[in-house]
Amino acid sequence: MKTIQLREAKARLSALVEAAGGGEPTIITKHGKPTAMVVPIDEGRKLYPQDSQKAFVDFLLQYPGGIEFERNESPSREVEF
């Protein structure tokens, strides 16, 4: 894995994107500290699934024993108008 300074990354962005497309991730540093990473799209999708909301719903539906929700219809406080 390659490491590159932010200034150089700005100048070589097209090359970094091309490298990521070929499967080579690159770490970008700012003042010597790793700050960001350009990764292939498949790796990024593993970390940040596009359909994350649906996945959370599936997770809740798979909860052992199910989930029951109760709704209290009474107002939480009395209000006079």
Gaussian input, Z-matrix of N, CA and C with variables (Angstrom, degrees):
# hf/3-21g

backbone

0 1
 N
 C     1     B1
 C     2     B2     1     A1
 N     3     B3     2     A2     1     D1
 C     4     B4     3     A3     2     D2
 C     5     B5     4     A4     3     D3
 N     6     B6     5     A5     4     D4
 C     7     B7     6     A6     5     D5
 C     8     B8     7     A7     6     D6
 N     9     B9     8     A8     7     D7
 C    10    B10     9     A9     8     D8
 C    11    B11    10    A10     9     D9
 N    12    B12    11    A11    10    D10
 C    13    B13    12    A12    11    D11
 C    14    B14    13    A13    12    D12
 N    15    B15    14    A14    13    D13
 C    16    B16    15    A15    14    D14
 C    17    B17    16    A16    15    D15
 N    18    B18    17    A17    16    D16
 C    19    B19    18    A18    17    D17
 C    20    B20    19    A19    18    D18
 N    21    B21    20    A20    19    D19
 C    22    B22    21    A21    20    D20
 C    23    B23    22    A22    21    D21
 N    24    B24    23    A23    22    D22
 C    25    B25    24    A24    23    D23
 C    26    B26    25    A25    24    D24
 N    27    B27    26    A26    25    D25
 C    28    B28    27    A27    26    D26
 C    29    B29    28    A28    27    D27
 N    30    B30    29    A29    28    D28
 C    31    B31    30    A30    29    D29
 C    32    B32    31    A31    30    D30
 N    33    B33    32    A32    31    D31
 C    34    B34    33    A33    32    D32
 C    35    B35    34    A34    33    D33
 N    36    B36    35    A35    34    D34
 C    37    B37    36    A36    35    D35
 C    38    B38    37    A37    36    D36
 N    39    B39    38    A38    37    D37
 C    40    B40    39    A39    38    D38
 C    41    B41    40    A40    39    D39
 N    42    B42    41    A41    40    D40
 C    43    B43    42    A42    41    D41
 C    44    B44    43    A43    42    D42
 N    45    B45    44    A44    43    D43
 C    46    B46    45    A45    44    D44
 C    47    B47    46    A46    45    D45
 N    48    B48    47    A47    46    D46
 C    49    B49    48    A48    47    D47
 C    50    B50    49    A49    48    D48
 N    51    B51    50    A50    49    D49
 C    52    B52    51    A51    50    D50
 C    53    B53    52    A52    51    D51
 N    54    B54    53    A53    52    D52
 C    55    B55    54    A54    53    D53
 C    56    B56    55    A55    54    D54
 N    57    B57    56    A56    55    D55
 C    58    B58    57    A57    56    D56
 C    59    B59    58    A58    57    D57
 N    60    B60    59    A59    58    D58
 C    61    B61    60    A60    59    D59
 C    62    B62    61    A61    60    D60
 N    63    B63    62    A62    61    D61
 C    64    B64    63    A63    62    D62
 C    65    B65    64    A64    63    D63
 N    66    B66    65    A65    64    D64
 C    67    B67    66    A66    65    D65
 C    68    B68    67    A67    66    D66
 N    69    B69    68    A68    67    D67
 C    70    B70    69    A69    68    D68
 C    71    B71    70    A70    69    D69
 N    72    B72    71    A71    70    D70
 C    73    B73    72    A72    71    D71
 C    74    B74    73    A73    72    D72
 N    75    B75    74    A74    73    D73
 C    76    B76    75    A75    74    D74
 C    77    B77    76    A76    75    D75
 N    78    B78    77    A77    76    D76
 C    79    B79    78    A78    77    D77
 C    80    B80    79    A79    78    D78
 N    81    B81    80    A80    79    D79
 C    82    B82    81    A81    80    D80
 C    83    B83    82    A82    81    D81
 N    84    B84    83    A83    82    D82
 C    85    B85    84    A84    83    D83
 C    86    B86    85    A85    84    D84
 N    87    B87    86    A86    85    D85
 C    88    B88    87    A87    86    D86
 C    89    B89    88    A88    87    D87
 N    90    B90    89    A89    88    D88
 C    91    B91    90    A90    89    D89
 C    92    B92    91    A91    90    D90
 N    93    B93    92    A92    91    D91
 C    94    B94    93    A93    92    D92
 C    95    B95    94    A94    93    D93
 N    96    B96    95    A95    94    D94
 C    97    B97    96    A96    95    D95
 C    98    B98    97    A97    96    D96
 N    99    B99    98    A98    97    D97
 C   100   B100    99    A99    98    D98
 C   101   B101   100   A100    99    D99
 N   102   B102   101   A101   100   D100
 C   103   B103   102   A102   101   D101
 C   104   B104   103   A103   102   D102
 N   105   B105   104   A104   103   D103
 C   106   B106   105   A105   104   D104
 C   107   B107   106   A106   105   D105
 N   108   B108   107   A107   106   D106
 C   109   B109   108   A108   107   D107
 C   110   B110   109   A109   108   D108
 N   111   B111   110   A110   109   D109
 C   112   B112   111   A111   110   D110
 C   113   B113   112   A112   111   D111
 N   114   B114   113   A113   112   D112
 C   115   B115   114   A114   113   D113
 C   116   B116   115   A115   114   D114
 N   117   B117   116   A116   115   D115
 C   118   B118   117   A117   116   D116
 C   119   B119   118   A118   117   D117
 N   120   B120   119   A119   118   D118
 C   121   B121   120   A120   119   D119
 C   122   B122   121   A121   120   D120
 N   123   B123   122   A122   121   D121
 C   124   B124   123   A123   122   D122
 C   125   B125   124   A124   123   D123
 N   126   B126   125   A125   124   D124
 C   127   B127   126   A126   125   D125
 C   128   B128   127   A127   126   D126
 N   129   B129   128   A128   127   D127
 C   130   B130   129   A129   128   D128
 C   131   B131   130   A130   129   D129
 N   132   B132   131   A131   130   D130
 C   133   B133   132   A132   131   D131
 C   134   B134   133   A133   132   D132
 N   135   B135   134   A134   133   D133
 C   136   B136   135   A135   134   D134
 C   137   B137   136   A136   135   D135
 N   138   B138   137   A137   136   D136
 C   139   B139   138   A138   137   D137
 C   140   B140   139   A139   138   D138
 N   141   B141   140   A140   139   D139
 C   142   B142   141   A141   140   D140
 C   143   B143   142   A142   141   D141
 N   144   B144   143   A143   142   D142
 C   145   B145   144   A144   143   D143
 C   146   B146   145   A145   144   D144
 N   147   B147   146   A146   145   D145
 C   148   B148   147   A147   146   D146
 C   149   B149   148   A148   147   D147
 N   150   B150   149   A149   148   D148
 C   151   B151   150   A150   149   D149
 C   152   B152   151   A151   150   D150
 N   153   B153   152   A152   151   D151
 C   154   B154   153   A153   152   D152
 C   155   B155   154   A154   153   D153
 N   156   B156   155   A155   154   D154
 C   157   B157   156   A156   155   D155
 C   158   B158   157   A157   156   D156
 N   159   B159   158   A158   157   D157
 C   160   B160   159   A159   158   D158
 C   161   B161   160   A160   159   D159
 N   162   B162   161   A161   160   D160
 C   163   B163   162   A162   161   D161
 C   164   B164   163   A163   162   D162
 N   165   B165   164   A164   163   D163
 C   166   B166   165   A165   164   D164
 C   167   B167   166   A166   165   D165
 N   168   B168   167   A167   166   D166
 C   169   B169   168   A168   167   D167
 C   170   B170   169   A169   168   D168
 N   171   B171   170   A170   169   D169
 C   172   B172   171   A171   170   D170
 C   173   B173   172   A172   171   D171
 N   174   B174   173   A173   172   D172
 C   175   B175   174   A174   173   D173
 C   176   B176   175   A175   174   D174
 N   177   B177   176   A176   175   D175
 C   178   B178   177   A177   176   D176
 C   179   B179   178   A178   177   D177
 N   180   B180   179   A179   178   D178
 C   181   B181   180   A180   179   D179
 C   182   B182   181   A181   180   D180
 N   183   B183   182   A182   181   D181
 C   184   B184   183   A183   182   D182
 C   185   B185   184   A184   183   D183
 N   186   B186   185   A185   184   D184
 C   187   B187   186   A186   185   D185
 C   188   B188   187   A187   186   D186
 N   189   B189   188   A188   187   D187
 C   190   B190   189   A189   188   D188
 C   191   B191   190   A190   189   D189
 N   192   B192   191   A191   190   D190
 C   193   B193   192   A192   191   D191
 C   194   B194   193   A193   192   D192
 N   195   B195   194   A194   193   D193
 C   196   B196   195   A195   194   D194
 C   197   B197   196   A196   195   D195
 N   198   B198   197   A197   196   D196
 C   199   B199   198   A198   197   D197
 C   200   B200   199   A199   198   D198
 N   201   B201   200   A200   199   D199
 C   202   B202   201   A201   200   D200
 C   203   B203   202   A202   201   D201
 N   204   B204   203   A203   202   D202
 C   205   B205   204   A204   203   D203
 C   206   B206   205   A205   204   D204
 N   207   B207   206   A206   205   D205
 C   208   B208   207   A207   206   D206
 C   209   B209   208   A208   207   D207
 N   210   B210   209   A209   208   D208
 C   211   B211   210   A210   209   D209
 C   212   B212   211   A211   210   D210
 N   213   B213   212   A212   211   D211
 C   214   B214   213   A213   212   D212
 C   215   B215   214   A214   213   D213
 N   216   B216   215   A215   214   D214
 C   217   B217   216   A216   215   D215
 C   218   B218   217   A217   216   D216
 N   219   B219   218   A218   217   D217
 C   220   B220   219   A219   218   D218
 C   221   B221   220   A220   219   D219
 N   222   B222   221   A221   220   D220
 C   223   B223   222   A222   221   D221
 C   224   B224   223   A223   222   D222
 N   225   B225   224   A224   223   D223
 C   226   B226   225   A225   224   D224
 C   227   B227   226   A226   225   D225
 N   228   B228   227   A227   226   D226
 C   229   B229   228   A228   227   D227
 C   230   B230   229   A229   228   D228
 N   231   B231   230   A230   229   D229
 C   232   B232   231   A231   230   D230
 C   233   B233   232   A232   231   D231
 N   234   B234   233   A233   232   D232
 C   235   B235   234   A234   233   D233
 C   236   B236   235   A235   234   D234
 N   237   B237   236   A236   235   D235
 C   238   B238   237   A237   236   D236
 C   239   B239   238   A238   237   D237
 N   240   B240   239   A239   238   D238
 C   241   B241   240   A240   239   D239
 C   242   B242   241   A241   240   D240

   B1=1.4379
   B2=1.5239
   B3=1.2904
   B4=1.4458
   B5=1.5285
   B6=1.3390
   B7=1.4634
   B8=1.5194
   B9=1.3310
   B10=1.4534
   B11=1.5340
   B12=1.3297
   B13=1.4586
   B14=1.5221
   B15=1.3175
   B16=1.4482
   B17=1.5332
   B18=1.3162
   B19=1.4649
   B20=1.5277
   B21=1.3218
   B22=1.4624
   B23=1.5251
   B24=1.3300
   B25=1.4654
   B26=1.5242
   B27=1.3317
   B28=1.4702
   B29=1.5246
   B30=1.3106
   B31=1.4607
   B32=1.5253
   B33=1.3378
   B34=1.4692
   B35=1.5198
   B36=1.3312
   B37=1.4629
   B38=1.5256
   B39=1.3135
   B40=1.4702
   B41=1.5236
   B42=1.3212
   B43=1.4676
   B44=1.5258
   B45=1.3300
   B46=1.4745
   B47=1.5262
   B48=1.3234
   B49=1.4674
   B50=1.5267
   B51=1.2986
   B52=1.4705
   B53=1.5317
   B54=1.3287
   B55=1.4685
   B56=1.5286
   B57=1.3380
   B58=1.4673
   B59=1.5209
   B60=1.3323
   B61=1.4616
   B62=1.5178
   B63=1.3236
   B64=1.4604
   B65=1.5220
   B66=1.3390
   B67=1.4641
   B68=1.5086
   B69=1.3235
   B70=1.4680
   B71=1.5350
   B72=1.3336
   B73=1.4624
   B74=1.5323
   B75=1.3273
   B76=1.4607
   B77=1.5204
   B78=1.3201
   B79=1.4648
   B80=1.5246
   B81=1.3378
   B82=1.4593
   B83=1.5243
   B84=1.3321
   B85=1.4627
   B86=1.5244
   B87=1.3245
   B88=1.4549
   B89=1.5194
   B90=1.3053
   B91=1.4663
   B92=1.5290
   B93=1.3267
   B94=1.4557
   B95=1.5186
   B96=1.3306
   B97=1.4664
   B98=1.5342
   B99=1.3448
   B100=1.4729
   B101=1.5230
   B102=1.3284
   B103=1.4592
   B104=1.5213
   B105=1.3148
   B106=1.4669
   B107=1.5216
   B108=1.3380
   B109=1.4557
   B110=1.5233
   B111=1.3179
   B112=1.4601
   B113=1.5211
   B114=1.3367
   B115=1.4665
   B116=1.5178
   B117=1.3287
   B118=1.4604
   B119=1.5276
   B120=1.3213
   B121=1.4613
   B122=1.5291
   B123=1.3167
   B124=1.4683
   B125=1.5198
   B126=1.3351
   B127=1.4643
   B128=1.5338
   B129=1.3151
   B130=1.4602
   B131=1.5216
   B132=1.3248
   B133=1.4708
   B134=1.5226
   B135=1.3236
   B136=1.4652
   B137=1.5291
   B138=1.3363
   B139=1.4641
   B140=1.5210
   B141=1.3291
   B142=1.4578
   B143=1.5204
   B144=1.3329
   B145=1.4673
   B146=1.5261
   B147=1.3157
   B148=1.4590
   B149=1.5190
   B150=1.3142
   B151=1.4577
   B152=1.5224
   B153=1.3434
   B154=1.4588
   B155=1.5270
   B156=1.3450
   B157=1.4555
   B158=1.5288
   B159=1.3238
   B160=1.4571
   B161=1.5294
   B162=1.3133
   B163=1.4539
   B164=1.5337
   B165=1.3247
   B166=1.4677
   B167=1.5266
   B168=1.3301
   B169=1.4611
   B170=1.5264
   B171=1.3255
   B172=1.4646
   B173=1.5222
   B174=1.3190
   B175=1.4624
   B176=1.5265
   B177=1.3196
   B178=1.4662
   B179=1.5188
   B180=1.3274
   B181=1.4585
   B182=1.5202
   B183=1.3161
   B184=1.4585
   B185=1.5233
   B186=1.3204
   B187=1.4608
   B188=1.5257
   B189=1.3328
   B190=1.4680
   B191=1.5258
   B192=1.3116
   B193=1.4584
   B194=1.5126
   B195=1.3069
   B196=1.4611
   B197=1.5146
   B198=1.2813
   B199=1.4648
   B200=1.5176
   B201=1.3071
   B202=1.4587
   B203=1.5196
   B204=1.3129
   B205=1.4519
   B206=1.5172
   B207=1.3006
   B208=1.4550
   B209=1.5150
   B210=1.3172
   B211=1.4525
   B212=1.5196
   B213=1.3001
   B214=1.4503
   B215=1.5157
   B216=1.3370
   B217=1.4576
   B218=1.5248
   B219=1.3328
   B220=1.4664
   B221=1.5249
   B222=1.3395
   B223=1.4686
   B224=1.5218
   B225=1.2979
   B226=1.4431
   B227=1.5243
   B228=1.3438
   B229=1.4643
   B230=1.5207
   B231=1.3045
   B232=1.4460
   B233=1.5126
   B234=1.3157
   B235=1.4549
   B236=1.5122
   B237=1.3149
   B238=1.4573
   B239=1.5267
   B240=1.3298
   B241=1.4734
   B242=1.5070
   A1=108.31
   A2=115.09
   A3=122.90
   A4=110.22
   A5=116.86
   A6=122.98
   A7=108.06
   A8=115.89
   A9=120.57
   A10=109.27
   A11=117.00
   A12=121.41
   A13=109.94
   A14=116.64
   A15=122.44
   A16=112.06
   A17=117.00
   A18=120.56
   A19=111.17
   A20=115.60
   A21=120.03
   A22=110.90
   A23=116.42
   A24=120.32
   A25=110.91
   A26=116.83
   A27=120.29
   A28=110.15
   A29=116.24
   A30=121.16
   A31=112.14
   A32=117.04
   A33=120.88
   A34=113.17
   A35=117.37
   A36=120.75
   A37=112.22
   A38=117.65
   A39=119.96
   A40=111.36
   A41=117.10
   A42=120.97
   A43=110.68
   A44=117.59
   A45=120.60
   A46=110.93
   A47=116.12
   A48=119.89
   A49=109.80
   A50=116.90
   A51=121.05
   A52=110.57
   A53=116.84
   A54=120.95
   A55=110.59
   A56=117.04
   A57=120.58
   A58=109.96
   A59=116.70
   A60=120.37
   A61=112.09
   A62=116.41
   A63=121.37
   A64=113.18
   A65=116.84
   A66=120.31
   A67=115.06
   A68=118.74
   A69=121.26
   A70=111.19
   A71=118.06
   A72=120.14
   A73=111.02
   A74=116.15
   A75=121.83
   A76=109.26
   A77=116.16
   A78=121.93
   A79=108.41
   A80=116.31
   A81=121.85
   A82=108.03
   A83=116.05
   A84=120.89
   A85=110.04
   A86=114.55
   A87=122.03
   A88=106.60
   A89=116.71
   A90=123.08
   A91=111.04
   A92=116.18
   A93=122.00
   A94=114.98
   A95=117.42
   A96=121.11
   A97=109.48
   A98=118.26
   A99=119.81
   A100=110.50
   A101=116.18
   A102=120.93
   A103=112.93
   A104=116.97
   A105=120.56
   A106=109.16
   A107=114.32
   A108=119.04
   A109=108.83
   A110=116.43
   A111=122.42
   A112=105.60
   A113=115.30
   A114=120.42
   A115=110.55
   A116=117.21
   A117=119.85
   A118=110.47
   A119=116.94
   A120=122.16
   A121=112.27
   A122=118.93
   A123=121.11
   A124=111.38
   A125=116.72
   A126=120.34
   A127=110.57
   A128=116.64
   A129=120.68
   A130=111.89
   A131=116.63
   A132=119.92
   A133=111.93
   A134=117.49
   A135=120.03
   A136=109.80
   A137=115.82
   A138=120.46
   A139=112.43
   A140=116.62
   A141=121.83
   A142=110.05
   A143=116.83
   A144=119.97
   A145=111.15
   A146=116.97
   A147=122.52
   A148=111.53
   A149=117.85
   A150=122.31
   A151=110.53
   A152=116.93
   A153=120.45
   A154=112.69
   A155=118.46
   A156=119.89
   A157=110.23
   A158=117.21
   A159=120.52
   A160=109.82
   A161=117.80
   A162=120.89
   A163=110.39
   A164=118.25
   A165=121.08
   A166=110.20
   A167=117.52
   A168=121.17
   A169=109.81
   A170=116.94
   A171=120.23
   A172=111.06
   A173=116.36
   A174=121.07
   A175=110.46
   A176=117.16
   A177=120.28
   A178=111.50
   A179=116.72
   A180=119.74
   A181=112.34
   A182=117.66
   A183=121.92
   A184=112.38
   A185=117.47
   A186=121.54
   A187=109.52
   A188=118.20
   A189=120.14
   A190=111.79
   A191=116.37
   A192=120.46
   A193=112.67
   A194=117.85
   A195=120.98
   A196=112.12
   A197=115.27
   A198=121.91
   A199=107.51
   A200=115.91
   A201=120.55
   A202=108.08
   A203=114.95
   A204=120.54
   A205=109.18
   A206=115.62
   A207=120.85
   A208=108.12
   A209=115.40
   A210=118.89
   A211=108.37
   A212=115.19
   A213=121.21
   A214=107.26
   A215=116.96
   A216=121.81
   A217=112.99
   A218=117.62
   A219=118.94
   A220=109.98
   A221=116.24
   A222=118.51
   A223=110.44
   A224=116.50
   A225=119.93
   A226=112.10
   A227=115.94
   A228=119.64
   A229=108.36
   A230=116.17
   A231=120.45
   A232=109.52
   A233=115.11
   A234=120.68
   A235=109.07
   A236=117.31
   A237=121.79
   A238=108.58
   A239=114.99
   A240=119.64
   A241=109.99
   D1=135.79
   D2=-176.14
   D3=-92.88
   D4=148.01
   D5=174.80
   D6=-121.38
   D7=137.83
   D8=-176.10
   D9=-142.58
   D10=146.03
   D11=178.18
   D12=-75.29
   D13=152.67
   D14=-177.58
   D15=-55.80
   D16=-44.66
   D17=-179.20
   D18=-57.54
   D19=-44.10
   D20=179.62
   D21=-70.82
   D22=-35.50
   D23=179.10
   D24=-62.97
   D25=-38.35
   D26=177.74
   D27=-61.18
   D28=-42.17
   D29=-177.67
   D30=-72.92
   D31=-25.66
   D32=-174.62
   D33=-118.58
   D34=29.27
   D35=-175.50
   D36=-56.84
   D37=-44.23
   D38=-179.78
   D39=-58.74
   D40=-40.74
   D41=179.25
   D42=-67.79
   D43=-37.20
   D44=178.67
   D45=-66.34
   D46=-40.80
   D47=178.46
   D48=-66.05
   D49=-41.46
   D50=177.44
   D51=-61.11
   D52=-43.27
   D53=179.27
   D54=-64.03
   D55=-42.04
   D56=178.75
   D57=-63.14
   D58=-38.95
   D59=176.92
   D60=-62.24
   D61=-26.94
   D62=177.84
   D63=-90.22
   D64=4.78
   D65=176.22
   D66=97.08
   D67=7.43
   D68=-177.69
   D69=-104.94
   D70=108.75
   D71=177.51
   D72=-75.58
   D73=153.60
   D74=179.40
   D75=-134.42
   D76=131.90
   D77=175.88
   D78=-90.80
   D79=134.45
   D80=177.63
   D81=-108.89
   D82=128.38
   D83=-178.82
   D84=-108.50
   D85=151.98
   D86=175.14
   D87=-129.66
   D88=118.21
   D89=-175.11
   D90=56.04
   D91=37.03
   D92=176.47
   D93=83.30
   D94=-3.03
   D95=-177.65
   D96=-105.28
   D97=127.39
   D98=176.99
   D99=-57.36
   D100=126.11
   D101=-173.77
   D102=-122.08
   D103=-36.84
   D104=-177.03
   D105=-147.38
   D106=169.46
   D107=178.97
   D108=-144.34
   D109=135.88
   D110=173.28
   D111=-99.07
   D112=119.12
   D113=-175.83
   D114=-125.04
   D115=160.06
   D116=173.94
   D117=-59.42
   D118=148.40
   D119=-175.76
   D120=-57.57
   D121=-36.85
   D122=179.66
   D123=-62.48
   D124=-39.93
   D125=178.58
   D126=-67.77
   D127=-40.09
   D128=178.49
   D129=-64.05
   D130=-38.83
   D131=179.85
   D132=-69.43
   D133=-27.04
   D134=175.49
   D135=-67.25
   D136=-38.73
   D137=-179.29
   D138=-77.29
   D139=-36.33
   D140=-177.08
   D141=-129.84
   D142=82.54
   D143=-178.68
   D144=-59.96
   D145=140.96
   D146=-179.48
   D147=-65.91
   D148=-34.90
   D149=-173.85
   D150=-105.37
   D151=46.40
   D152=-173.19
   D153=-65.36
   D154=-31.49
   D155=180.00
   D156=-66.54
   D157=-43.03
   D158=177.64
   D159=-63.10
   D160=-39.99
   D161=179.86
   D162=-61.80
   D163=-36.55
   D164=179.03
   D165=-67.68
   D166=-40.73
   D167=176.87
   D168=-62.11
   D169=-44.19
   D170=177.14
   D171=-59.96
   D172=-39.48
   D173=177.97
   D174=-60.50
   D175=-46.10
   D176=-179.69
   D177=-64.76
   D178=-38.83
   D179=-179.63
   D180=-68.79
   D181=-24.65
   D182=-179.95
   D183=-88.12
   D184=0.19
   D185=-178.23
   D186=-61.10
   D187=127.78
   D188=-178.02
   D189=-61.33
   D190=132.40
   D191=178.64
   D192=86.76
   D193=-7.12
   D194=178.71
   D195=75.68
   D196=173.22
   D197=179.18
   D198=-127.53
   D199=127.87
   D200=177.86
   D201=-112.45
   D202=133.31
   D203=179.28
   D204=-111.15
   D205=137.24
   D206=175.89
   D207=-115.33
   D208=141.48
   D209=177.22
   D210=-121.46
   D211=126.76
   D212=177.54
   D213=-91.41
   D214=113.57
   D215=-176.24
   D216=-78.23
   D217=-14.68
   D218=-178.88
   D219=-72.25
   D220=144.72
   D221=179.59
   D222=-65.80
   D223=150.23
   D224=-177.94
   D225=-74.73
   D226=-20.13
   D227=175.13
   D228=-155.25
   D229=156.85
   D230=178.82
   D231=-86.17
   D232=133.78
   D233=-178.23
   D234=-126.45
   D235=131.31
   D236=177.81
   D237=-104.45
   D238=136.55
   D239=178.46
   D240=-108.87

